[in-house]
């Protein structure tokens, strides 16, 4: 039969101190790592300007499945979602708009 180990208060204090020391040693490296900032929302005019399309064309793309977000009655887009949608949907059109 195995011996039963019952930790003492001192054991807990030592374990906590060791965990804190380990975490504090990693802190400088963590602080140097840039935080992931949320992606900026683009409005309809900004997206239309990026792809040199009219707002009517943008509206058509939205009806065809272009992802968008509504906040306070206004429409916004995430650039990464727009790029992903256009690459999957119509690569030739995207290349023509960027060139």
Buried (B, 14 or more C-beta within 10 A) or exposed (E): EEEEEEEEEEEEEEEEEEEEEEEEEEEEEEEEEEEEEEEEBBEBEBBBEBBEBEEEEBBEBBEEEBEBEEEEEEBBBBBEBBBEBBEEEBEEEBEEBEE
